[in-house]
């Protein structure tokens, strides 16, 4: 996975996430939208200016005073926690 910041302000971030598709992007967007300090989160895999399919571009907007990179990092940790919980539940289920 490669990350490339396209645009960043104090409360907004646009970042390209190389090598990912709707599966990962929907999970990440969902985690972001569950965060109180995120006011908007969306992604696009075919921006109008691209002329065709691209790697996903994630757009985030945060509450004033919340760095969008910090919010993204916290959401990524949340995705990891969810994946770990699923793995643990799966292991318990197959051992039962």
N, C-alpha and C positions, 0 to 999 in steps of 0.2 A: 504494500500500500504506500503510495506516495501522496504527500500533501503539498499543496501550493496555494499560498494566500494570494488571492486575487485583489482583494480590497479589505481594508480594516480601518474602522474609526473607533472612537471610545465605546460605542454601543452597538456597532454593527460589524459583521464579518461575512465575507464571501470567500469560500475556500474550495478548491478542487480536490477531490478525493480519488486518486488514480487507482484503477483496477477494481473498483467496487460497482455493485449494481443495485437494483431496487431492494433486494433482500436486506442487505446491510443498511442501506440508506433509510429504509422505513423504520428499522429498529432504532437507529440513532436519532432520527427525527422524533419518533415517539418518546424516547427518553428525554430529549430536549424539551418537548412540549409539556412534560410532567414536572418541569422545574419552574418554580414560582418566579424566578428572576428572568426567565425567557419570555419575551412578549410575542415573538414570532420565530418560526423555524420551518424552512421548506428546502426542497432541493429540486434541481432540474438536470436532466441528462441530455437535453437537446436545446441549449440556449439558442435563441434566434440568430445571434451573431456567429454561431459556430459553423453554420453551413452543413451540419450533419451531426451524427452521434458523437458525443464526447464523454469523458469521464464526468461523474456527477459533480455538480457545483452546489454546495450547501450554503444557504443564507441564514444567518442568525441575527436577531435583534434582541437586545437585553434591556432591562430596566436601567435607568441612569445610575452610574457608579459601579456597574458590574461589567468587568472586562469580558468580552465575548470569547476570547481564547480560554480564559479560566472556566467559563460556563461550558464550553465544549469539552474541556478536559474532565470536568466533573461528570458530564453526561457519558463520556467514554468509560469512566470508572463504573458508572451505573450499569452500562451494558455488560461490562465484565462481571459485575456482581450477579446480574441476572443469569448470565451464561454459567457461572459457577454454581448457582443454586439449582439450575436445571440439571447440570452434570451430576451434582450430589443426589438429587431426587431420582435421576435415571439409575444411578448405581444402586441405590436402595431398592428400587423397583425390580431390577434384574436379579438382585440377590435374595429377594423374598421368595 
